[in-house]
Amino acid sequence: MIEFGYSLQANRQIDMDLNNLRMLKYIRNNEPSIDWCMSCGTCASGCTAAANCDLSLRRMILMVRRGEEAEIHDLVFRCRFCGKCLNACPRGVNTRNVIYWMQQAVININAL
């Protein structure tokens, strides 16, 4: 095999038809302001918990919108509910409620 100095990466496309959006629907029913999020990352930039671990509300909301539930299970309970993300959000998303309902969705995931 001839080496050309580069390699092909695995396909990283997300097939939205295969993903389960039940968590997004559950959160949206309880906290509709999740739809206002434009994924700017302001909430993640001032996060107290993110300074000590890999927590990012922006990333978690994107994962919920994509239907990637498995990774959220490990992250969502690291939030300290300090409210910095709530104060920082330029769109007025109630981020504390979004995280709370994410936690409830993880706890009750089989019931959804």
C-alpha positions as CSV (number, residue, x, y, z in Angstrom):
1,M,0.0,0.0,0.0
2,I,1.3,3.4,-0.9
3,E,1.5,6.1,1.8
4,F,0.4,9.6,0.6
5,G,0.9,11.4,3.9
6,Y,-2.7,11.4,5.0
7,S,-5.3,9.0,6.2
8,L,-9.1,8.8,5.8
9,Q,-11.2,9.3,8.9
10,A,-14.2,7.3,9.9
11,N,-17.6,8.6,8.8
12,R,-18.8,11.1,11.5
13,Q,-22.2,11.9,10.0
14,I,-25.2,11.8,12.3
15,D,-28.3,10.1,11.0
16,M,-31.1,12.0,12.7
17,D,-33.6,9.3,11.7
18,L,-31.9,6.7,13.8
19,N,-31.5,8.8,16.9
20,N,-34.0,8.8,19.7
21,L,-35.2,12.3,20.5
22,R,-37.4,11.3,23.5
23,M,-35.1,13.2,26.0
24,L,-35.4,16.4,24.0
25,K,-39.2,16.1,23.8
26,Y,-39.3,15.5,27.6
27,I,-37.2,18.5,28.4
28,R,-39.0,20.6,25.8
29,N,-42.4,19.8,27.5
30,N,-41.1,20.9,30.9
31,E,-38.8,23.7,29.9
32,P,-39.6,25.1,26.4
33,S,-36.8,27.7,26.6
34,I,-34.3,25.0,25.5
35,D,-35.4,25.9,22.0
36,W,-34.1,29.4,22.4
37,C,-30.5,28.1,22.8
38,M,-28.3,29.1,19.9
39,S,-25.2,27.1,21.2
40,C,-23.1,30.2,21.6
41,G,-21.2,28.7,24.6
42,T,-21.6,31.6,27.0
43,C,-23.1,29.3,29.6
44,A,-20.1,27.0,29.4
45,S,-17.5,29.8,29.5
46,G,-18.3,30.8,33.1
47,C,-19.3,27.4,34.5
48,T,-17.8,26.6,37.9
49,A,-18.0,22.9,37.4
50,A,-16.5,23.0,33.9
51,A,-13.3,24.4,35.5
52,N,-12.8,21.1,37.3
53,C,-14.3,18.6,34.8
54,D,-15.4,18.3,31.3
55,L,-19.0,19.6,31.9
56,S,-20.3,21.8,29.1
57,L,-24.0,22.7,29.0
58,R,-23.6,23.8,25.4
59,R,-22.3,20.4,24.5
60,M,-25.0,18.6,26.5
61,I,-27.8,20.6,24.8
62,L,-26.3,19.7,21.4
63,M,-26.1,16.0,22.4
64,V,-29.8,16.1,23.5
65,R,-30.8,17.7,20.2
66,R,-28.9,14.9,18.4
67,G,-30.4,12.2,20.5
68,E,-27.0,11.1,22.0
69,E,-28.3,10.1,25.4
70,A,-25.4,7.8,26.6
71,E,-22.8,10.5,27.1
72,I,-25.3,12.8,29.0
73,H,-25.6,10.2,31.7
74,D,-22.0,10.8,32.8
75,L,-22.1,14.6,32.6
76,V,-25.4,15.9,33.8
77,F,-25.0,15.2,37.5
78,R,-21.8,17.2,37.7
79,C,-23.6,20.5,37.7
80,R,-23.5,22.4,41.0
81,F,-26.6,24.6,40.2
82,C,-24.6,27.8,40.9
83,G,-26.6,29.8,38.4
84,K,-23.7,31.4,36.5
85,C,-24.9,29.9,33.2
86,L,-28.4,31.3,33.9
87,N,-27.0,34.8,34.4
88,A,-24.7,34.6,31.4
89,C,-27.2,33.3,28.8
90,P,-27.9,36.1,26.3
91,R,-31.1,34.4,25.1
92,G,-32.7,34.0,28.5
93,V,-32.7,30.2,28.5
94,N,-33.6,28.9,31.9
95,T,-30.4,26.8,32.0
96,R,-31.0,25.6,35.6
97,N,-34.3,24.1,34.7
98,V,-32.9,22.6,31.5
99,I,-30.2,20.8,33.6
100,Y,-32.8,19.8,36.2
101,W,-35.0,18.3,33.5
102,M,-32.0,16.6,31.9
103,Q,-31.3,15.0,35.2
104,Q,-34.9,13.9,35.6
105,A,-34.9,12.5,32.1
106,V,-31.8,10.4,32.9
107,I,-33.3,9.1,36.1
108,N,-36.6,8.2,34.4
109,I,-35.1,7.3,31.0
110,N,-36.9,3.9,30.8
111,A,-40.2,5.5,31.5
112,L,-39.9,8.0,28.6
